[in-house]
Amino acid sequence: MGVMIATGQPARPDELRVMLHGLGQVFGALGRALVCLGPDFRILHGTPELDRLAGAGAAGAMAGRPVEELLGPELLG
């Protein structure tokens, strides 16, 4: 199941990018990062705020990786 929009239809990739950008802006304004996971608990998207928290390039480097690598096995192992 993908992300659904108000019409009940799955979001197109361009719509999803816009939604994630908007949510990322809100979280960033609060000094927080947003991490979106797939059903297999792999990172689909991370906001640029992750770069500030985890180092330059962290948000892009985390895409496709298990969230356990970000949060640690103590939480998800």
Residue pairs with C-beta under 8 A, 6 or more apart in sequence:
2 10
2 11
3 10
3 11
3 16
3 19
4 10
4 11
5 11
5 15
11 19
20 34
20 36
20 45
20 47
23 34
23 47
24 34
24 47
24 48
24 49
27 33
27 34
27 47
27 49
28 47
28 48
28 49
31 49
32 49
33 46
33 47
33 49
33 50
33 53
33 59
34 45
34 46
34 47
34 49
35 43
35 45
35 46
35 47
35 50
35 62
35 67
35 70
36 43
36 44
36 45
36 46
37 43
37 44
37 67
38 44
41 66
41 67
41 68
41 76
42 64
42 65
42 66
42 67
43 62
43 63
43 64
43 65
43 66
43 67
43 70
44 63
45 63
46 58
46 59
46 60
46 62
46 63
47 59
48 59
49 59
50 58
50 59
50 62
51 57
51 58
51 59
54 62
54 70
62 69
62 70
66 76
67 76
68 75
68 76
68 77
